[in-house]
């Protein structure tokens, strides 16, 4: 194909979703597993930079009075029964067995009393959890996604967010992965089909309108 990829996709998928009236910030799986060099999930700079960005957005969300939801992955023991086929396929999920240091929230992310923690066992923050009905009960119409990893749980949560009827916004700098290739490819695809991918600066400007 000789046509520029951006032009090709813009012709088919160039529409913007925009923002809703009542947003919520969802911070997906910022766990210590991605910051421990001895863990197979270690994500290095891509994950370090994403957390720094997400923490700035979190602060802006609180100033604006916008709900903040943190997700965590947790399995009761090393049998991983609640993880089903996901546990069988993805060997590094053992890092999320309850009580292991790698299952804890990343350094710098201490849950606040006014934040909700959603515990999950599968990639999407919505699958098998109360997240969708909770957001609906809050009157939320726009989910702002940050988190780890871009190609895994962020993408799965993005697709499910849209599928549950939420306008979905993904903040590129506030998502991270172990390699820039999957990170950029999945941001490109989410922006084309499921969500608007925006910069940290753009989302901070938007949140400031609620403050």
JONOR-V407479 format. One record per residue. N is the residue number from 1. SS is DSSP state (2 for helix, 1 for strand, 0 for the rest). Layout:
[[N;SS] [N;SS]]
This chain:
[[1;0] [2;0] [3;0] [4;0] [5;2] [6;2] [7;2] [8;2] [9;2] [10;2] [11;2] [12;2] [13;2] [14;0] [15;0] [16;0] [17;0] [18;0] [19;0] [20;0] [21;0] [22;0] [23;1] [24;1] [25;1] [26;1] [27;1] [28;1] [29;0] [30;0] [31;1] [32;2] [33;2] [34;2] [35;0] [36;0] [37;0] [38;0] [39;0] [40;0] [41;0] [42;0] [43;0] [44;2] [45;2] [46;2] [47;2] [48;2] [49;2] [50;2] [51;2] [52;2] [53;2] [54;2] [55;2] [56;2] [57;2] [58;2] [59;2] [60;2] [61;2] [62;2] [63;2] [64;0] [65;0] [66;0] [67;1] [68;1] [69;1] [70;1] [71;1] [72;1] [73;1] [74;0] [75;1] [76;0] [77;0] [78;0] [79;0] [80;0] [81;2] [82;2] [83;2] [84;2] [85;2] [86;2] [87;2] [88;2] [89;2] [90;0] [91;2] [92;2] [93;2] [94;2] [95;2] [96;2] [97;1] [98;0] [99;0] [100;0] [101;2] [102;2] [103;2] [104;0] [105;1] [106;0] [107;0] [108;0] [109;0] [110;0] [111;0] [112;0] [113;0] [114;0] [115;0] [116;1] [117;1] [118;1] [119;1] [120;1] [121;0] [122;0] [123;0] [124;0] [125;0] [126;0] [127;0] [128;0] [129;0] [130;0] [131;2] [132;2] [133;2] [134;2] [135;2] [136;2] [137;2] [138;2] [139;0] [140;0] [141;0] [142;1] [143;1] [144;1] [145;1] [146;1] [147;1] [148;1] [149;0] [150;2] [151;2] [152;2] [153;2] [154;2] [155;2] [156;2] [157;2] [158;2] [159;2] [160;2] [161;2] [162;2] [163;2] [164;0] [165;0] [166;0] [167;1] [168;1] [169;1] [170;1] [171;1] [172;1] [173;1] [174;1] [175;1] [176;1] [177;0] [178;0] [179;0] [180;2] [181;2] [182;2] [183;2] [184;2] [185;2] [186;2] [187;2] [188;2] [189;2] [190;2] [191;2] [192;2] [193;2] [194;0] [195;0] [196;1] [197;1] [198;1] [199;0] [200;2] [201;2] [202;2] [203;2] [204;2] [205;2] [206;2] [207;2] [208;2] [209;0] [210;0] [211;0]]
